[in-house]
């Protein structure tokens, strides 16, 4: 019984899109700079300029590693190096997905001296996505145009009409006061917004080339697709999955929307669908973080102290009557224990990060 209640406690009343915005940190993309021998001072400065500044809250989810190809490399990096053209000029930057994604594709590569032109961590579309998500929108539905104007316009029209319809008929889950008290969400029910928006990107937009390649490589077979592709983006810039061509229809749009506004059934990001994208933002500020997000979650003793008082009758009763009205006791006890286990795990995880 206790195990069942503990498993159930993983679910919470906070919609997926909001929980992701407040709690799912975006995993770091890998910028690998391959070089041979000692780096010059200007090269070291260029690498340092790529690294996020620790004291700047507005930063990209990016890690930068310099690798000397004349030295021993890990099997993973050696494989990446072997994928580079033999006539590669060094130093050379290679941008890759986070290790946690399991994606091995190279997103972008260029000589270190030309890395700035890649727009690795920023672009107009990404800034627009950040602004909309930070403003409380449930998701930004990014449509990557195919280049066929008639086909793209038809897909965009269908998508927009369906999103407008869903915003009119769907409802957000009712927030549980215990979830609010425990810091699982920093806004009230009235501050939650069920809002979807469409953002179109042309594949020929030079400013969005890195972002376009990033989206197309979230799945192994998208780069060859010559149809419009839709990516619902939520949380801290997480692409749910790709909806391709004829798959852009009412049923698939509703399925994705239902997941995004539904209750967060599993609070572990990696056990949910989606791929993190590389963006530059202060997500805590954009989530309108309150003290609830910064404080330690209450422990089991605190929950017990704040639980509703129970009146105990000392009047003598028969064995049969003494059990009457106590059928709630075991489930309630199991719930408290289960919540305690979950909260202890969350506190431990927070201390280890």
Secondary structure by P-SEA (a helix, b strand, c coil): caaaaaaaaccccccaaaaaaccccbbbbbbbbbbcccccaaaaaaaaaacccccccccccbbbbbbcccccccaaaaaaaaaccccccccbbbbbcccccccccccccccccccccccccccaaaaaaaaaaaaccccccccccccaaaaaaaaaaaaaaaaaaaaaccccccccaaaaaacccccccccccbbbbbbbbbccccccaaaaaaaaaccccccccccbbbbbcccccccccccccccccaaaaaaaaaaaaccccccccccbbbbbbbbbcccccccccccccccccccaaaaaaaccbbbbbccccccccccccccaaaaaaaaaaaaaaaaaaaaaaaaac
